Amino acid sequence: MNINRNILSTSLLLTLSSVFLLPYSSSDGFRFNFGYPFSFVTTYDWPNPIEANEILLMRVSIDIFPFLINVIIIYLIIYLAYEGIKKLKDSS
């Protein structure tokens, strides 16, 4: 199976946009998980505000393995749907 770059870029875009567009799941009020179908971005809500020597990214954790799994899952769904539609068009 050759990798279709258009489908891959679409699956990357959909995976990244799931962080901003889909609801989060909270585990304990301190940690908020984002991403679909597997959460790959975690933000931490510390009780004190961000200090002058701190940046916002110090409170964010990104897990690469669940991110790649999400990209693969979304790629396969889009690819199978594309191939199914192509077969339906060719048969008629």
HELIX and SHEET records of a PDB file:
HELIX    1   1 ARG A    5  LEU A   21  1                                  17    
HELIX    2   2 LEU A   56  ARG A   59  5                                   4    
HELIX    3   3 ILE A   64  SER A   91  1                                  28    
SHEET    1   A 4 SER A  25  SER A  26  0                                        
SHEET    2   A 4 ARG A  31  PHE A  34 -1                                        
SHEET    3   A 4 VAL A  41  TYR A  44 -1                                        
SHEET    4   A 4 VAL A  60  ILE A  62 -1                                        
END                                                                             
